[in-house]
Amino acid sequence: MTQNDVGIEGGVAFGRALALNATLRSLSLRCNRISTGLSTERATAFADALEVNATLTFLDFAQNELGPLGGVAFAKAIERNKSLTTLDLQRNELGATGSAALCTAVGRNACLRTLNLKENEMGVEGARALSSALALNTALTSLNVALNGFGSEGGAAWAAALVLNTTLLSLSIDSNGLGEEGGEALATALVHKHPALTFLSASSNGFGSSGASLGRAVHACPALRKLALEDNKIDDEGGVALCDAFAAQAELVDLNLAFNEISALPIECQLRLAQKMSSPTALLDLSGNMLSSPPLAHRAAPQMLSDYLRLLAAEPHPLERLRLMVVGFGGVGKTTFCGAVTCPSDERGTYHASLSHCSTWDSRMMASWARGLATQRGHAWAEKVAAVLTEHSICGADLPSLLQSTEPGGGGGGIGGGLELRPVAEGLGALLGTAECPCTDFGPSPRLDALGSAGGLDPRECQQLALAIGSLLRKGYFSTVGAVKVEGSLQLPMPDYGGPISTRECSLVDFAGQMEYLVSHQLLLASMHTLCVLIQPLGSFADATNRRHGSWRYWLQFLRALGDRRGNSMVLSVSQLDKVPTEEMSAARAAVTAEFAALRAQVGAGLGESPLELDYRPDEIESSLLEARRRLSEAAEAVSKDWWVPKSYERLAEVVRAIGHSKAQQRALPILTRAELQAAVEAAGQESLVRMCSDPLLLQRGVDYLEAVGDVMSDPRLDVLLLDPVGWFAAFLAHFIRDDGNPPAEIVRGIVTLSDVVRALRHEYTAPEQQVPEVMSLVCNLELCIELCALERTGEAGAGSYLFPCLLPAATPAEVAAHWPVGSCPVPHPVLGAAACAQDGAALVVRGHRFRAREGFVPPGLFPTLVARLARLPERCVHSSRLWKDKAVVRFREASALLRVDLSAATLDIVVAAPTDALHFVGAAKGQASALRWLAHLVRQMLARAYSQIVFDETWLCPSPSCHGLPMTKPGTGQPLTKPGTGQPLTKPGPGQPVVPAAEVGPGFGVYRGTEFELQPIKMRAGHVCEDEGCWHFLGTGHSKERLDLCTPCESSLCTGCGQTPYFRLEAGR
């Protein structure tokens, strides 16, 4: 009789019938709105019948709104009933009074075996009554009291009684907010060797650090077969204790630790688990934990975990390779550090001298610099240039004579006249110009032309060399482009694990500090299995005006935003000690100490005890590098001590590296398909490899290992693997992103043509006309660029051009205003060259939504990624002329949406304007939504998946146009806008009042200055993926939307910007 809407009178009738029935054994009246708690008479009608019935053994009375009064009535019946063995009263709103009465009755009942009181608002009082019942009852074997708000106090009460109970076999206490105190109480109860308990479910209770006590307590429960502790914030110590108990207890075959905070299990624990899980009945679920060891991240579901651990147990192998990522802003000494730690010991005494300004370089240093240009210009060109510089003994002092300015009046015999080489004492930034002759563009001087001709350089190659020399002189040192794999590696000692390996190879990657590169850096820095050295110059800590000030903090936030990282894997380092005057040294070091302490308090002890000082002066370099090796060895051991992998994974790496080397020799595309990998593995003929590759899940774990050590890069957006991703990204992106004004490929407002890319990459591939389009397709899939024809839906007309969002210019207020709606139609601003407004002073309705990063940091790659995804919107919504580095204007018929990011404020805004409320709505009649709400939905989903480590709070923005910087003047006149029919100046426009942009767009246009109205936390729809369900293309048609509610009703709020009560609702929706 489930869900039949029996109602009150029907419940009374059932009660009367039950009192007379002598044969019925089982009855289900679940979810029938019987509501027997409405009056004393009706409350007792069914209960009185149950009191006298002697045959009914099973009763499901869930979700019938019994209430406290009905609970008391049922309690009386249960106390006297002699036949009922199973009773389900979940979700009956019994409250503290009703549940306490019922529990008291259960304590006196000798026949009830199964009781379900889930979600009945029992609270602490009900928990205490339950405690008394458990202490007395000797018949109950199964009890479910989940979702009853016991709290730590109530949990401690009933846990104490559990010590006395010896008959319970199954107990469910999920979601009761027991906390750490309740977890300790439960552990204490279990330690008393509960002899019968076989099933315990205590998920979502916030046990936290008490997980360790629970793990130790499980050893005292010999009969326990299934234990569910998911979503309890259990840490590594608790996770290890519980996993050890699972491995040791023969009867315990099912342990659920999903969605906790377990990051690593010791290798010894992993091997014990492997032995336990060799049994097909043993199930351990660690999914949802960001596991670095075993290296399964959040994917450690029972089958995947079992397969991996069995393979590991068959061929355990300590990690012997790691990557060291060296990061920091430009000019902090990243390349210098890489050179120092890989420098041969016999050259360290002179290493500091090699760090001098380029004007002091000898011919050997010049040749080394030329070879370093191979990444951008190709190895053949770099070797020819190095040979020319060596043959003619060109040193740094000769560089100005090799260039001539291409500016009018620049001269033709070198740059010595109007331009000069800045002296070494004045620091970096070598090339200066005069007011009459600014230094911008350079060409080869006659001397360089002669040297190049003699050395086999054609005129174009001489021009490239002149540009490179000009770039060098502008900065005074060689700048890293993209991410560069450092030649050589660092050999770090490792503990004796009983094998032949005594050192761990640590390869170094030098990451460029230009902001444009951070978009691609986030693809390479996301692995939790890497070491990171974060470098900041000593002189920048105490100087807030220094452009490298706050470098540590910024890069820590950046790395943490990309994903979880192992403790002690990040080493904060201080560089350029020799550049701080002696009298300022004490204050500078004090500023370092203060910054380190602040970051350590925020991040935790994982940063170590002190920062690493990098000093390369002859009398300091040995001790400095010795300390660096010690700190890096400790960090490497912290990352890898429990990260052992099957030996087959390293054999797989050897196969992949061989494929990569072969492709590089053939100048083929650096991509590897799964089919190619499978064929190569089969050709290798190693049984363990073939067996591993026959299992897609195990093969994926092998690919994860290859990605962690830097051999490949995988991405859900790609159906191939990228070989040597660091080297490939450096070689590719160097043709577009430079901080010296000298990109090899011509870029116009972020757009580059395919022909330019082919020309720039010609030296990389054997058939660039065929291969480069494949490369560009791959880069588009990674959302680093967009094909223009796909963005603007131009078909073949736009083919062959690509937009790099990270290379777009920043927007000016006038540029945004040019694409903002005016009057009753979305035409551009009249003064900025567009058609006249259709109706002077027509209404403009504005709505805004803000995402704010709670920790105050938004990765620089976030907005370029969002811009790349805008290409998925319907036709005519997006155009490249309305896209910038920090803003975008998107059109939805008559509505225009401004998306803007403010990295300093850590906000992402969506502001939509349309002539009327109705024109804010887009999509079909059914399921339509405002453009603002749907864009917010798309952005929310993107942030949740691409930046899951960042918590974003959401707010609505005041709808008053003046709060968004929209001036109250008539277009083209500068005259005040007046209220319709009154002629009075409009000073504070309200909803629906006429607003148009001013004729003269000021710097405040599009800048929000009102109040943020906080939204309640938004519950996202489980399993929803916008890309799969078409949300991007079919905007507002039939997809469920997240519920949006203000924390404070708008009626009781005022905007501080305009002084008005905000009005948010558009129609029935938002």
N, C-alpha and C positions, 0 to 999 in steps of 0.2 A: 504493500500500500504506500510505497515511497512516492513523494511529490504528487499527491492527489488533492491538495488543498482541502483536507478534511475539515479544518477549521475548529472553532470552539465547541459547537454543538456536536459535531461528529466525534470529537474526542470524548465528550461525555457519554455518547452512545456506545462507543467502543469500550469504555470503562464498565458500563453496566453489563454489556455482553460478556466481557471477560470474567466478571464475577460469577456468572452462571456456567461458563464453559469448563468442561472437565477433560478435554482431549487436546487442545491446541498446545503445541510445543514451542513454536517459533513465531514471532510477530515483528514486522518492521513497519514503523509509522514515521520514518525519517522525513523531515522537511514537509510537514503538513500544516504548519501554522495553528497548531492546536491551542496554543496560548493558555494553558491551564492555570497560569499564574494570575489571571485577571481577578479572580474572586476566591474566597475561601471555599465556597460550595464547589466550584468547578475545579479548583485545585485539588480537592480531595476525592473527586469522583473517580478518576482513573486510578489514583494511588490506593484508594480504599479497595478497589477490585484487585489490585496487585497484591494487597496484603492477605487476601483470603484465597487467591488462586493457588492451586497446588500442583499444576501440571506445566505451566509455562517455564521453559529453561532459557530461552533467548529473547531479548527485547531490545530493539533498536529504536530509541526515542530521541535521536539527535535532531537538533535544529527545530525545536518546537516551542521556543520562547517560554520555557517554564518559569524563569525568573526566580527570585529568592523564595517566594511563597510556595511555588511548585517544588522547589528543592527540599523545603522542610517537609512537605507532604510526602514526597518520594522517600525521604529519610525514614519516616515512620513505617512505610511499607517495607523497605529493605530490611529494617531491623527485625521484622516479624516473618518475612517471606522465607520459605524453606525449600523452594524448588529452583529459583532463578540462579543460573550459573554465569550468564553473560549479560551485561547491561551497558548500553552505549548512550550516554547523555551529553555528548560533545556539543558545544556551541548552543547552550540553553540559557545563557545569561544568569547563571545561578548566583553569582556574586559571592561575597565573603560569607554572608549569612546562610544562604542555601547550601553552598558547598561544605561549610563547616558542619552543618547538621547532617548532611549526607555522609561525610567522612566518619563522623561519630557513630552513625548507624553501621557503617561498613566494619568498624572495629568490633561490633558485636555480632556480625553475620558470620555464619559458619559454612555457608554453601556457595557464595559468590566466588567465582574463579577469575573472571575477566571484567574489568571496569574501565570505561573510557570517559574521562572528565576533561578532555582537551578543550581549551579555549572557553573557559567559564568564569573568568575574572575572579579567581579564587583569592589572589593576593596573599599577604603574609598571614592573615587570620586563617584562611583556608589551608595554608601550608602547615600551620601549627596543628590544626585538627587532623590533617593527614598524617602528621608525625605520630600523634596519639593512636590513630587507627592502625598504622603499620606496626606499632609496638605490640598491639593486642591481637591483631588478625593472624590466623594460622592457616587460612584457606586460600586467600588471594594469590594467584600466580602471575597475572598479567595486569599492568596498570599503565594508563596513558594520561599524564597530567601536563602535556605540553601547552605552551602559550597561555599561561595563567598568571604571569606577573609576580612570581614568588620573590624575586630580588635576592640579594645575598642573605638577608636576614631569614626569609622564608626557606631558602635552600639549606641553610645551616640547621634549621629546625627539623625538617623531615629527614635530612641526611643522618642526623643523630639517631633517629628511630630506625633507620635502615640497618644499623648495627645489630639491633635486636631482632629484626625480621629474618627468618630463615627459609621462607617458602616462595618468595618472589622469583619467578623465572625470567620475566620480561618487564622492563621499565623504560618508559619514554618520558623524558623531561625536557624536550627541546624548547628553545626560545622562551626561557623564563628569566633572563637577565640575571643569572646567578653570579656572574662576575668571578674574579679571582678568589674571593673569599668563599663563594659557594663551591668553586672547583676544589679548593683545599678541603672543604667539609666532605665533599663527595669522595675524595681520595682517602680521607681518614676512615670513612665508612667502609670503603672497599678493602682497606688494609686488614680489617677484622675478618678476612677470609670468608666472605659470603659464600656459602657452600653450593647454592643452587642457581644463582643468576647466570643465565645463558645469553641474554640479549639486553644491551643498554644503549639507548639513543639519547644523547645529550648535546645535540648540535645547537649552534647559534646562541651560546650562553656567555660569550666573552670570557672564557677561562684564562686566556693570556698565559702568564708565567706559571700558573698552577698546572699546566700541561705536564710538566716534569714530575710533579707529585702523582698525577693520574697514571703516568707511565709506570712508575714504581709500584703503584697500588694494583695495577692489572696483574702483576705476578702473584697476587694473593687471591685471585679469582680463578680457581682451577677449572670451573665449568663454563666460563665465558667463551661464547663462540662468535658473537658479532658485537662490535663496538663502533658506534657512529658518533664522531666528534667533529664533523665538518663545520666550517665557518665559526671558529672559536678564538681566532687571533693567537693560536698556539705558535710559539716561536721555535727556533732551532733546537734549544735544549729540550723542550717538551716533545718536539717531533722525533728527536733521536731516542728519547726514553720510551715513547710509545712504539716506535718501530722496533726497538730492541725487544720490548715485551712481546710484540707480535711475532718476532722471529723465534723467541724462546718458548712461548706458550703453545703446546701441541694442539690444544682444543680451539684456540682462537684462530679462526680461518677467514674472518672478514673484518677489516679495519678501514674505516672511512675517515681520512684526514684531509679531505678536499677543502680548498678555499681557506687555508690558514696562512700563516706567515713563515712557513718553513722554506729556507733557502738552500740548505746544504745538509747532507748526511755524510758522516765519515765513511771512508772507503771500507773499513771493517764492517760497519753496519750494512752497507750495500751488499757486501758479499754474503753476510748472514741472511739478508732478505732474499738474495738470489736462491739460496738453498731452500728456504721456506717456500718460495713461490714456484719451485720446481713441481710442486703438487698442483694439479689443475683446479683443486677446490679452494686454494688460498687466494684471497683477493685483497689487495691493498690499493686504495685510491688516494693519490697525492695530486690529483689534477687541481688546477687553480692556484697552486703554490708556485712562485717564481723560482723554480729549482735551478741552481747552477751546478749542483752535484747531487744526484746524477743530472747531466745536462739536458733535461727535458723541458725546462721552463714550466709553463702552465699545462703541458700536455701529458702529464704523468697519470693517465687513466690506467686501470688495472692491467689490461692486456698489453698496452704499450710499455708500461713499467716492467712487467714480467718478461717480455721479450728482450728488452734492453739488458736487464740484470742478468738473465741467463747467458747472454752473449758475453757480458763483462766477466762473469764468473769463469767462463771457459778460457778466456785469454786476457786477464787483467794486465794493464800496462800503465805506469805512471806517465803523466803528461810531460813531454820533453820539448814542446815548442809553445811559445807565447808571443803575443804582439805587445809592443810598448808604443802607445800613442802619445806623441809630444804635441801639446796644444798651448795656445796663447795668442794674443793679438800680434800684429805685425811688428817686427823689430824688437821683440823681447829676448831673443837669443835661442830660439828653438833649434835652428840649424847649427848654431854654435855648440849647443849641448850634445846633439847627435854626433857631431864631429869629434867632440872631446871624449865621449865614452867609447867610441870605436877607434880612437887614435892609437897607433902603436906606442908602446911604452917608451921607446927611444926617441920619439918625436914630441913628447909632452912638454919638455923643457922649452921648446920654441913655439908651442901651440898658441900662446897668447899673442905673439908677434904676428901670427897669421890673421888675427882679428882686426887688424888695423884698417883704416879708411882705404878705399880703393885707390886713392891717389898715391899710396905708398907701396902698392903691390909690385912685386917683381914679375918677370916674364913667366916664371913657373906658375904663380898664382893666376895670372891672366889666362894661361892655357887651361888651367883647372876650371876657371869660371866659364870659358867657352864650351868645354865639354859638358858642363852642367846645363847648357842650353838645349841639349839633345831632346829633352822632354817636349819643348815647345816647337823646335825647328827641325828635328830629325837628326839621327846620328851621323849621317853622311855630311851634312852641312856643318855640324858642330866639330867634327874631326878636321874638316878643311880649314875652318876658322882657327882652331887650336894650332894647326900646323903653320898657318901664316903668322900668327902672333909669336910663336916660338922661333921660327926662322929669322924673323926680323927683330927679335929681342924687345918686343913691345911691352912696356911696363905701364903702371898706372899713371905716372906723370905724363905719358905720351897721349893719353886719351883725348884731351881737348883738341890736339892737333889733327885728330882723325875725323872731326865733325865740322860741319859748317851749318849755320842756321838757314833754314829755308824761308824765314820771314823776310819781308822787304827790308833792305839795308843790313842784312845779316852778314854780308861779306862772303868771301870765297876762299879764304886761306886759313880756316880753322876758327875756333870760337874765342880766341884770346883777346879780341878787340873789345866788343861790347859785353862780353860774358867772361866769367872767371870761375876757376875751380876754388871752391871754398876751402880755406886752410883746415888741416886736420883738427886743430884745437877747437874749431867751432862746431865740431860734431858732424852728424849725418846730414843728408840733403845737400849734395855737393854742388849742383849746378845752379848758378844765380844769373839773373838778368838785370839790366838797368831799366829805369822807367821808360827810356826811349826804345830800348831793345829787349822786350820780354822774351824769356826762354820758353818756347813751346815745342817747335818742330825742328828736327835736324835731318840733314842728309850727309852722305859721305863727302869728306873734303878731298881735294886732289891727291893728297898723300894716301888716304885710304883707298881711293880708286886705283892708284898705282900698285899698292901692296896687294889688293885683291886681284887685280889682273894678273900679276906675277904668280899669285898662288892658286889660280884657277877658279876664282869667284866671278860669276857673271854679274852684270850691273844690278839685277834684282837681289842677288845674294849680298852684294855690297850694301844695298839699301837696308836689307834686314839687319846686317851687322851694325850699321849706323844707328838704327832704331834701338837695338839692344844696348849699345854703348851709351846712348842717351838715357835709356832707362836706368842703367847702372849708375851713371853720374847723378841722376836726380836723387837717388836714394843713398848712394855711397857704399852699398853692400849688395850682395846677391840675394834676391828675394825668392823665397819658395813660391812655386806656382802650384796651386791645387794641393794634392797630398803626394809626398814623395817617399818611396821606399829607400831607406838609407842603405848604401852599400856596406856590406859587412853586418855582423850581428854581435850582440852582447852575450857572452857565455856566463851564466849565473850558476853558482854552486847550488846543488840540491841535496836533501838528506839521503842517506843510504837506505834505499828501499829493498836491498837485497839483490839488485840486478846490476848489469854492467854500466848503466848510465849514471854519471856523477855530476853532470852539468846540464842545465836547461838552456836551450837556445832561445834568445829573445831578439826578435827582429824589430827594427825601429821604423816608425812612420812619422814623418815630419809634416804636420798639417799647416797649411797657409792660414794666416790670420784674417784675410780679407772677408768682410761680412758676406759678400756674394757667394763665397765658397761654402758657407755654413749650410746652405741648402743641400749640397751634395755630401758634406761632412756627416750630416745626420744619418745618411745611409750606411756610413762606414764605422761610425762610433757607437752604434746601438748595442753591440755585443757586451754582455756582462762578463765575458771571460777575457778581458784585456786589462793591461796596466795602463794608467794614464799619468803623465807628468804634466802638471799645470805650472807654467812659468810666468812670473811677473817681476819686472825690474825693481830693484831695491828703492830707487829714487822716486817711484810712483806711489808708494804707500802713504807718505805724508803730504803729498801734493795732489789735492783734489782736482786741480786743473790739468794734470797730466792725462793724456788721452789713454794711457794704459792703467790708470787708477781703477781699482775694482775688478781687475782682470781675473783674479782668483775666484771671486764671488760669481762673476758672470759665467765662467767656464764650468764651475761646479753646478750651477743651475742648469746650464745647457746639457751637460752630461746626464744629470739626474732626470731631466725632462725626457730623455730618449729611452729610459728604461732603468730597471734595477741594476745595481752594480755591487760586486762583492766588497765586503769590508776590507779596508787597507789597500784597495786596488788603486787609489788615487793619491799621488805624492805631490804636495804643494811645494814649489821650489822658488827660490829667490835668485835672480840673475843680476848681472852688471854691477857687482859690488865695487869694481874699480872706478866706476863713474861717479860715485858719491864722495864729495869732499870729506876729509877726515873730521872737520868740525861739525858736519851734519850727520855723521855716522850713527851716533848715539840716538838721536831723534828718529832717524829712519828705521833703526832696528826696533825701537819701541813701538813704532807704528806697525811693523810687521808682526810683532808679538801680539798686539791688540787685535789685529785683523784675524790672525790665526786662532786666537782664543774665541773670538766671536763665531767664526765658522765652525770650529770644533763643537761649540755649544749647540749649534744649529744642526750639524750633520751627525755628530757623535764621535766616539773614539777611533773610528775607522780612518781618520786622517793622520794618525800617528801622534807622537808626543811633541814634535816640533817640526818646523819647515826645514827643507833641505837647502843649504846655501851652496851655490855654484860659483866657485872662484877659480879662474883659470890662470892667475898670475903664477910665474915660475916657482915661487916659493910656497904656493898654496895648492897647486893643481893636483899633486899626488894625494894629499890628504882629502881634498874635496871629492875626487873621483872614487877614492876608497870608500868614503861615506856614502856616495851615491850608489855604488855597487851593493853595499850592505843594505841600504834602504830598499833598493829594487829587488834584492834577493828575498827580503822579508815579504815584500808585496807579492812577489811571484809565488812564494810558498803559500801565502794566505789565499791566493786565487786558486791554486792548483793542487793543494795538498789532498783534497778529497775529490778532485776531478780526475779520476782515472778513466781511461777509455779502453775499449777492446783493441787489441793489437791490430785487428783488421782495419780499423779506422786509419791508422798511419799507413798501412799498405795501400788503402784507397787513396790517401793523399799522394803517395808516390806515383800512382797511376795518373791522377789528375795533373800533377806537376809535369809529368812527361808529356801529356797531351798539350798542356799550355806551352811548353817549350817548343814542341813541334809546330804549333799554330803560329807562334811568334817567328820562328825561322821561315815559315812560309808566308808571313805577313797576312795571315788569315784573320777573320773576325774572332775576337777573344770570347766566344760563347761556346757553351757545351750543352748539348741536348741530353735528355735522359737516355735516349736510345744510343747515342754515342758513348755515354758512360757505361751503359750495360754491355755494349759490344767490347769496349776496352777491358772491362773486368773479366769477361769470358775469355778474351784473348790472353789475359795474364795467366789463366789456368790455375789460380789459387782457390782451393775448395772453400776455404772460410770466406773469401771475398764473394764467390759465386753464391754461397748460401745466404750471406748477408744481403746481397743485392736482389735476391729472389723475393725478399720480404720488403714491400714498399715502406713500411713503418721503420724498419731497421735501417734501410737505405737512407731515409730522411734524417735519422739521427746521425748517420755518417756525414751527410751533407751539412748538418748543423755544426759538426766538429770542424769540417773543412772551412766553414764560414768563420768560426771562432778563431782559427789560427791564420786566417787571411788568404787561404788558397782560392776560395770562390766567394761569390756573393749570390745569395738567393733572395727572392722577393716574391710575395704572393701575386704581384702584378706581372710577373714574368713567367714564361713557360720554359725558360732556359736558365743555365747557370752562367754567371760572368766569371771568367778566369782572370786571375791577378787583378782584382777590382781596384786596388789602390793605384797601381801603375796605369791601369786603363783610364780611370777617372782623371788622373793627373794629365795624361797625354791628351785626352779629349777636351776637358774643360779649359785647359790652358789656351786653347784657340779662341776663347770667348771672354774669359774673365781675367782681367789684369788690373792691378792697382797702379800701374805706371803710365796709363794712357796709351798703351802700345799693344792692343790685341791684334793677333795675326789675321783674324777674320773680321771683315767690316760689319759693324752692328749699328743699326739705326733704330732707335727707340725700342730696344730689346729684340728687334727682328733681324735675323740673319738669313741669307738666301742659301739654298742648297748648293748652288754653284760655288759660292764662297767657301762653304764647308768642304766641298770636294777638293778645292784648290788647297785649302789649309791642311787637309789630311792626306794629301797625295802621297807623301813620303811614308805613310803608315801602312798602306794596303797595296796589294798587287793590282786590284781592279777597283779603284775608288769609286768610279761611276756606278758600279753595281753594289759595292759593299757599304758605302756611306749611307744610302737610303735605309739600309737595314739597321745601321747604327742609330740613325735618327729615329726610326720607329721604336727601337728599344728605349732610347732616352725619353721619348714621348710617353711610353708605358710607365716609366718611372716618375712621370709627372714633373720632370725637370724642364720640359719645354712642351709647346703645343704647335701642331701644324696649323698654319693660319687658315687654310681652307676648312679644317674641321671646326675651328673656333667660330668663323664668320659664315659658315655654310655657303661658301662661294664656289664650290665644285672645283673644276679644273683651273678656274681663273686664279685661285689662291694657292695652287699647288706649288711646292718648291720653296716655300718660305716658312720659317719657324720662329715662334715667339718664346723667348726665355723670360719668364716672369721676374726672376731675380735681377735681370739687367734693365728692367723698366726704370724710368726716372721717377722721382717723387712728384706728387701732384701739388699744384698750386691752387689756391682758392678760386682763381679765375678759371682755371681749366675745369675744375669740378662744376662751377656755376654754368659753364658753357653747355653742359649736358643735363642741367637740372630743369624740371618742368616749370613753366611759367603760365599762369592763367589757367584756362580750362583745357589746354592741350599740352602734351609734352614736347614743346618746341624749345630749341636752344635759346639762350639769353639774347635779347634783342640787340644790346649794345655790342655783344661779342660776335656779331656777324650772322645771326640766324633770322628766320622770318619773324614778323611782328606778332605780338601776342594777340590771340583771337578775341579776347575780352579783357580789357584793362580792369584789374582788381578782382578777377574771379577767385573763387575759394581754392585754397591749397591745404589739404589735410595731411598731417605728418604723424607718423608713428615710429618709435625707435626701440631697439632691443640691444642690450649690452652683455657681452661675455667678459668677465674679469678673472684672470688667473689669481687664485687665492694666495699663492706664494710670491706674487709680484714679478713673474717672469713668463714671457712668451717667446718661444724659439723663433729666430729670424726666418726659418724656412716655412713657418705656418702659413703666412699670407700668400707667398708664391705658390704653395701647394693648393690653397683654396682657389687662387686665380686659375691654375691649371684645370681644376675640376669644374670651373664655370663653363667650360666647353661642353659639358654634358647637358646644360640647360636647353630649353626649346629654341628653335630657330629664331633669329633676330633679337634674342635677349642680350647677347654679348657682342661687343665689337672691340677690336684692339685699340681704337682711338679713345676708348673709355676705360682703359686699364692703366694703372700705375703701380709703382712698387709698394705703395702703402694704401691705395684706394682703388675702388672699382665702381662704376655706375652700370647697373643692369636694368634693362627695360622689360616691363611686363604690360604690354599694351599701353594704357594711359598712366600706369604707375611706374615710377622710377625708384630704384633702390640704390643707396650709397652704402658700400661696404668699406670700412676703414679700420686699420690697425694702428695702435699706438704702442710701440715696443717699450717706451719708457714708462708708460702707465699700465702696461700689461693688459690692455683692453682690445676687444674686437667688437665693433659696432655694426649694426644694420639699421639704416634709417630709410624709410619708404615714404614717398610723397606722391599724392594724387589729387586731382581736383575735387573729388568727393569721396565719402566713405565707401560707396558701392564700388568705385573703381579700384579700390585696394584689393578686391577679391579677384582671384584668377582660378581657372580650371572649370570643370563641368559643374552643372547645377547640383549634382549630388557629390558630397565630399569636398566641395570647394573650400578654400581657406584664403585668408589674406596673404598677400605676397610676403609680408613681414613674418608671419607665423611659419610659413613654409620654408623661407630662407633660414630662419632660426632652427627649424627642425633639421635641415640639411647640414648646417654648420655644427649643430650639437652632435649629430651622428658622426661626422667627420672627426671632431675633436675626441670623441669617446674612443674611437678606433685607432686613429693615428697618433694621439697624444694621451694615452690612457693614464700616464703617470701624473698628469697635471689636472688639478681640480679647478673647475671653472664655476664661479658663482654667476647667476643670471639676474638681470634687472630689466625693468622697462624704463624707458626714457620719457621725460615729459613731452606731451604732444604739441606744446606751444612752439610755433615756428621760431619765435625770438630766442628760445633756449638753444636752438640749433644754429644760431648765427645768421638767420635769414632776416635782412633789414626790412624795416617797415616804410619803404619808399616806392613810388611808382616807377616802372621801368622807363629808363631813358630820360627822366626828368629830375630825379633827385628830390622831388616834392614828397612831403609826408603822405602816406596812404590814409584815407579818411574812412570813417564808418559809413556804410551805405545809408543814404537818405538823410544823414545828419550833417555832413560836412565837417565833423569834428575829427581832429587827428587821432589816428589809431596808435596807441602806445603799448598796450598789452593785449595782443590778439588772443582770443579764445577759440575753442573748437569751431570749425566751420567759418570763421571770419576770414576775410580776404587777405592773402599774403602772397607777395611776389618778391623775387630777389631784387636787390638794389641795382641801379645802373652802374654804380662803381662798387665792384666787389672788394670788400675789405678783407684783411687777414683772418677775421673771425668767422668767415663764411664756412659752414659745415663743421664748426667746432662746437661741441656740446658744453653748455655752461649751466645746466639745470640740475635738479635732484635725480638721483638714481632710486627707483622704487623696487625694492628687493622682492624677488619671487621665491616662493617656497621651493625646496629641492624637487627637481623634476624626475619623475619615475619614467625611465625610458622603456619602451616596448621591448620585451625580451625576444631575442632572435631576429629582430628586424634589421635588415641590411638594405640601405637605400639603393645601392647599385643593383641588387638582385630584384627589388620590387618596383623599380622604375621611378623612384621619387624625383630623380634629377630631370628626367625627360618629360614625365607626365605630371607637371607641377599641380598639386592640389586636386588630384583625381583619385578619390577612393581609398587613401591610405590613412590608417589610424594615426592620430596625432597625440603628442604628450599633453597632459593636462597642465595648464599654467594658472597659478593662483598667487596673488600678492600676499606677502606676509602681513601687511597692514592694509586694511581697506582704503581705497583711494579717497573715499568720502571724508576720511579723517586725516588726510595728508595734504600738505601744501608744498608746492615747488618753490625752492628758495630763489630760483632764477627769474621766474615771472610773477611769483606771488599768488598763483592761482591753484585751485584744486584740479588735479589732472583728470582728464576724461580719456579712458582707454578703449572701451568697447566700440566695435564697429557695427556689428549687428548681433545676431544670436551667437555668433562665434567671436573670435578676437580679431 
